[in-house]
Amino acid sequence: MLRRIPNLRLSLAQASRCMSTNVASKPDGQFKAMIMLKRKDGISREEFGDWWLGQHKKLAMQLPGLKKYAVNLTSVGEGEDEPMYDGVAELWFERQEDLMEAYQTDIGASVAADSMAMVCKRDRLLTLEHVFEE
């Protein structure tokens, strides 16, 4: 259940005072695609993780223009419901156009086909990432 925070509004000056002075950020952000995957019925979580961290990672790492690749596998505790997705891949590129161009190549087509053979659901978010570190 989401709780609403009443009237939380800060001026730019107030917000600046709330931030630590040693926080670093890439000013323009970096383009990142986040791809959420749900495995097909009949594929175990273990099999899916092995595929994603093995065969699929090897293909994805060959995408032209890819700067960084990360896989985040969901975990399920005993007695918990299955999550909506089994994991999220993060793909960093210099620009959104670079992602689109990468998937127009032969290796891009292979990456997409490899995914679709294993998943029943695939959703994608195209983002501009802003990272803040102490």
Secondary structure, 3 states (H helix, E strand, C coil): CCCCCCCCCCCHHHHHHHCCCCCECCCCCEEEEEEEEEECCCCCHHHHHHHHHHHHHHHHCCCCCCCEEEEEECCCCCCCCCCCCCEEEEEECCCHHHHHHHCCCHHHHHHHHHHHCCEEEEEEEEEEECCCEC
